Amino acid sequence: MRTGIFDIDNWREIGATLSRNKTRTFLTAFGIFWGTAMLGILWGGASGLKGMLMRNVEGLATNMAVVEPSRTSMPYKGYNKGMKVKIEQEDLDAVRRRVPHIDALSGVVMRVVNLAYNNKSKNGVACKGIEAGYYDIEYPILYKGRLINESDIRERRKVVNIGKNIAQELFGSEDIEGKFLSINGIYFQIVGIVGQNGEFSIGGKSDDSVILPENVMRSALGLGREIDFVIFTADPGYDPDDVRPSLMRVLKSRHPIHPEDDNAIRMMNIAEQFRMVDNIFLGVSLLALFVGIGTLMAGIIGVGNIMWIIVKERTQEIGIRRAIGAKPRDIIVQVLSEGIALTAIAGIAGISFATLVLYVVDKATYDPISGSAQFLLTFEHAVQIMLIFLVLGIIAGLIPSVKAMKIKPIEAMREGK
C-alpha cells in the first residue's frame, strides 16, 4: 500500500479529508494563519520601530562622546568653587598627544551670525566652527561641492559649508558653488551645501547652519582661543568610558581643578545611549517573539485537536487499512501529512500577509532623506517561523498519529457497528 509523502493519491486523500468539514478546517487553518501573521508582523514591526528611532540619530558615530566645560564644585589651589572652566585649543593639542584610543576629535565653537548675499540677508543663523575630525563624527548629506577638510584648517582658508535651507533662502536655484557669502561682514567662499541626516544634531541642524574652519572662525570673529565643547570617538573596540579617566586627567591637570571634581568638566557618552536603545529593542523583540509564539501555540493546539477528531472519525477506515496490509508507518505518515499540509498552507498564507502588511507600513513611513525604516520580514526570519510551525505541527500531530497506529482492525470494526 503506497502512502508515501510524494504519492499524489495520498495528497488527494488529504484534500478530501480536510474538505469534509470545511468550517472546522477553516477555523483551524485561520488559527495557524493568524499565529504566523502575528509573529511575522511583531518581529518585523520591532525591527521597523528600531529603524525609525535610529533614523533620528542617523549620521552620527555610534561610539562618540561630548565633553563640555562647566563650573568647579570644589575649591582648589586658592580658587573658590564656582569658577568657570575654559577649554582652549592648547588643551585639545595636549589631549591628542597624551590620551590614547581616541579615533577622531574636534573642538566646536558656536555663535549666532548674520548672513548677506547681494540684496538678501538672514539674521540669527547658527554658525559652527569645526576641526578636521568633525566630519568623521557627524556625517552630513553633501548635496553639492565638498566638505571642509584638513587642508582648509591647516592653511586657514576662508571657506564655508552652508545648510541646504540657507542656500535655498539666499540663493534660490542659483549655482552658488564658489560664490562668496558675507558672515558678519566678512566674506567666505562657499565650497559645499550640506544637510542633516537625522533629527539629532550637534549644536543645531546642518540644514539651517553655516560651518567654518574653527581656527578661521575664532580669528575672523575675534573669539580668542576658547572652545565651547569637544566631540570625539573612541578607537574600534573601545568605549568612550575607557578614554574618560585619561582624558579628564589631562584636562584637569592643565587647569586649577581638583582631581576629584567631577562637575568642572562633564562628559556625555552618546555610545551609552545607543546601547540603551539596542537593549530596549532587544527586549521589545523578545516580547514580540513571546507574544507571537503564544499566538502560534494556540493555532498548533488547534491542529492537534483537529487531527485527534479526524482520527476518531476515521477509526473504522484506519482499521480496514490495517486489515488489508497498511503498516503502522503508513498510518503515521498519513495522519502527519494532513497536519503538515494544513500547517504549511496556512503558515505560508500568514507569512505572505505579514510581509504585505509590513511592506505597506514601510512605504507609509518612508523618509526621502533617511530612507526605509526597515519594516520588513527577512527571508531568514520567514524560514525560521515556518520551521517553528512545521516542527510544532509535527509534534501536535504525533499523539493522534500514534493513537491511529495502535488501532486494531477487529476493535475498529466493532466500533464502526
C-alpha positions, 0 to 999 in steps of 0.5 A: 500500500503506497502512502508515501509523502510524494504519492499524489493519491495520498495528497488527494486523500488529504484534500478530501479529508480536510474538505469534509468539514470545511468550517472546522478546517477553516477555523483551524487553518485561520488559527495557524494563519493568524499565529504566523501573521502575528509573529511575522508582523511583531518581529518585523514591526520591532525591527521597523520601530528600531529603524525609525528611532535610529533614523533620528540619530542617523549620521552620527558615530555610534561610539562618540562622546561630548565633553563640555566645560562647566563650573568647579564644585570644589575649591582648589589651589586658592580658587573658590568653587564656582569658577568657570572652566575654559577649554582652549585649543592648547588643551585639545593639542595636549589631549591628542598627544597624551590620551590614547584610543581616541579615533577622531576629535574636534573642538566646536565653537558656536555663535549666532551670525548674520548672513548677506548675499547681494540684496538678501540677508538672514539674521540669527543663523547658527554658525559652527566652527569645526576641526578636521575630525568633525566630519568623521563624527557627524556625517552630513548629506553633501548635496553639492561641492565638498566638505571642509577638510584638513587642508582648509584648517591647516592653511586657514582658508576662508571657506564655508559649508552652508545648510541646504535651507540657507542656500535655498533662502539666499540663493534660490536655484542659483549655482552658488558653488564658489560664490562668496557669502558675507558672515558678519561682514566678512566674506567666505567662499562657499565650497559645499551645501550640506544637510542633516541626516537625522533629527539629532544634531550637534549644536543645531541642524546642518540644514539651517547652519553655516560651518567654518574652519574653527581656527578661521572662525575664532580669528575672523570673529575675534573669539580668542582661543576658547572652545565651547565643547569637544566631540570625539570617538573612541578607537574600534573596540573601545568605549568612550568610558575607557578614554574618560579617566585619561582624558579628564586627567589631562584636562584637569591637570592643565587647569586649577581643578581638583582631581576629584571634581567631577562637575568642572568638566562633564562628559556625555557618552552618546555610545551609552545611549545607543546601547540603551536603545539596542537593549530596549529593542532587544527586549521589545523583540523578545516580547514580540517573539513571546507574544507571537509564539503564544499566538502560534501555540494556540493555532498548533493546539488547534491542529492537534485537536483537529487531527485527534477528531479526524482520527476518531472519525476515521477509526473504522477506515484506519482499521480496514487499512490495517486489515488489508496490509497498511503498516503502522508507518503508513498510518503515521505518515498519513495522519502527519501529512494532513497536519503538515499540509494544513500547517504549511498552507496556512503558515505560508498564507500568514507569512505572505500577509505579514510581509504585505502588511509590513511592506505597506507600513514601510512605504507609509513611513518612508523618509526621502532623506533617511530612507526605509525604516526597515519594516520588513520580514527577512527571508531568514526570519520567514524560514525560521517561523515556518520551521517553528510551525512545521516542527510544532505541527509535527509534534501536535500531530504525533499523539493522534498519529500514534493513537491511529497506529495502535488501532486494531482492525477487529476493535475498529470494526466493532466500533464502526457497528 
